[in-house]
Amino acid sequence: MATYCGTQDCVNISEKFSSLVSGTDATSLMADASGWVEASIADFHGSVLTTDGTNYPYWAKHAAALYSVYLAYDRRMRATKEQATGFWTTYADDAKAIIDDIRKGQKFLTQDDAPWERGIQPTRPMTNGSVAAPSDNMCHSNAGMEGEWYTANIPSTIVIEITGTGSRISQQRFRWQFKYGSVWEQSNLELSWSWLPLANGVAVRFEDRADFGSGQRWEIDCAPARGRSPEGDGMRSWQMTKVF
C-alpha cells in the first residue's frame, strides 16, 4: 500500500511532529494513517488512489498528514498517561472532515480518471452455448477513456456477438443488442481496430490477440454515470447494477 504523505507534510501541519516521532516509527504512523485514508475513501468512493509514485491527490495527502499528526500526539499522550483526549483530536477531526467532504463531492480526488465514475465497465468475455468465451483483450470498451461517459439514466448490459467468418478483424462482422432485448440493435457491422460507437456513449474496438469465430460474445455492464453521489456508497466499477 502507498504512503500518501511524508514527514515534511506532517511538519507543515505541526512543527512538533518530528519531536514526537521519528525514523521507522514516523514511517509506520504515516503508513497507518494512509491506510486509514484509503480505507475510509474506499468505503464510499471506490479506489482512485495510485499504489506507487509520489504525486498523490492533494486531499488524500493532506488527510493522511493530519491523521499522522493525530496518531503521533495520541501515542505520546497515552504513553505518558497525561490524558486520553485533548487538543490533538482536532487533527483527526480535520482529517475526517476532508473524508466527509470527498464523500459529499465538495472535495475531489482524481475521479475524472476513474472508470467507475463514468458508468462504463470493461468488456467481459462470455460463453455462448457451445462457443467458448473469447480470450482476453480481443474486444475493448471505452471504460478507461478519459472524457467518455455512459449517457443513459438506467442501467443496461450491452451484448456483442461475432457473426462473420474468418479469424481476423478484417474478415469478421458483429452485431449488438441490449441484454434480453427482443431484437439486435445493429447487425453486420465490420470489426475495427478503431473505436466504434454503439449507444449511450459506449464504444468498442477489437484487437487480433487470438482467432475470432462466429458466436463469440462479450458483455459490457453500464450504469448511470454518477459523477458525485451526495450520500451512500454510490456506484463502483466492480459493483455496477446488472440487468438480469
URLINCOR-V481934 format. One record per backbone hydrogen bond with DSSP energy under -0.5 kcal/mol. CO is the residue of the C=O (numbers start at 1). NH is the residue of the N-H. E is the energy in kcal/mol with one decimal. If there is no record, write none. Layout:
CO_NH_E + CO_NH_E
This chain:
2_4_-0.6 + 6_10_-1.5 + 7_11_-2.6 + 8_12_-2.4 + 9_13_-0.6 + 10_13_-0.7 + 10_14_-2.6 + 14_17_-2.0 + 16_19_-0.7 + 16_20_-1.4 + 17_20_-0.6 + 17_21_-2.1 + 22_25_-1.1 + 22_26_-0.8 + 23_27_-2.1 + 24_28_-2.4 + 25_29_-2.2 + 26_30_-2.5 + 27_31_-2.1 + 28_32_-2.2 + 29_33_-2.7 + 30_34_-2.2 + 31_35_-2.2 + 32_36_-1.9 + 33_37_-2.2 + 34_38_-2.7 + 35_39_-2.5 + 36_40_-2.5 + 37_41_-2.5 + 38_42_-2.5 + 39_43_-1.1 + 41_44_-1.6 + 41_45_-3.3 + 41_46_-0.5 + 46_48_-0.5 + 54_56_-1.4 + 57_61_-2.3 + 58_62_-2.9 + 59_63_-2.2 + 60_64_-2.1 + 61_65_-2.2 + 62_66_-2.5 + 63_67_-2.3 + 64_68_-2.0 + 65_69_-2.3 + 66_70_-2.2 + 67_71_-2.5 + 68_72_-2.3 + 69_73_-2.5 + 70_74_-2.9 + 71_75_-2.5 + 72_76_-2.0 + 73_77_-2.9 + 74_78_-2.2 + 75_79_-2.2 + 76_80_-1.9 + 77_82_-1.8 + 77_83_-0.6 + 78_81_-0.6 + 86_89_-1.9 + 87_90_-2.0 + 88_91_-1.3 + 88_92_-0.8 + 89_93_-2.4 + 90_94_-2.6 + 91_95_-2.0 + 92_96_-2.6 + 93_97_-2.1 + 94_98_-1.7 + 95_99_-2.0 + 96_100_-2.4 + 97_101_-2.3 + 98_102_-2.2 + 99_103_-2.2 + 100_104_-2.0 + 101_105_-0.9 + 101_106_-2.4 + 101_107_-1.4 + 102_105_-0.7 + 110_113_-2.0 + 111_114_-1.7 + 112_147_-0.5 + 113_115_-0.7 + 114_117_-1.8 + 114_118_-0.8 + 115_118_-0.7 + 115_119_-1.0 + 115_120_-0.7 + 117_226_-0.5 + 117_227_-1.3 + 118_150_-2.8 + 119_223_-2.1 + 124_219_-1.9 + 126_217_-0.8 + 128_131_-2.1 + 130_132_-0.6 + 131_128_-2.6 + 135_138_-0.8 + 138_207_-2.4 + 140_205_-1.7 + 142_145_-1.4 + 144_146_-0.5 + 145_148_-1.8 + 149_151_-0.5 + 150_225_-0.9 + 156_222_-2.9 + 157_179_-3.4 + 158_220_-2.2 + 159_177_-1.9 + 160_218_-2.0 + 161_175_-2.4 + 162_215_-3.2 + 167_212_-2.1 + 168_171_-1.5 + 168_172_-0.5 + 169_172_-1.4 + 171_165_-0.5 + 172_191_-1.3 + 173_163_-2.3 + 173_164_-1.2 + 174_189_-2.7 + 175_161_-2.7 + 176_185_-1.5 + 176_186_-1.4 + 177_159_-3.3 + 178_181_-2.6 + 186_176_-2.0 + 189_174_-2.1 + 192_206_-2.5 + 195_197_-0.5 + 196_204_-2.0 + 199_202_-2.2 + 200_151_-2.1 + 202_198_-3.2 + 202_199_-0.5 + 203_142_-1.1 + 204_196_-3.0 + 205_140_-2.9 + 207_209_-2.0 + 213_216_-1.9 + 216_162_-2.5 + 217_126_-2.3 + 217_134_-0.6 + 218_160_-2.8 + 219_124_-2.4 + 220_158_-2.6 + 221_121_-1.9 + 222_156_-2.0 + 226_228_-3.2 + 228_230_-0.6 + 236_239_-1.9 + 242_244_-0.6
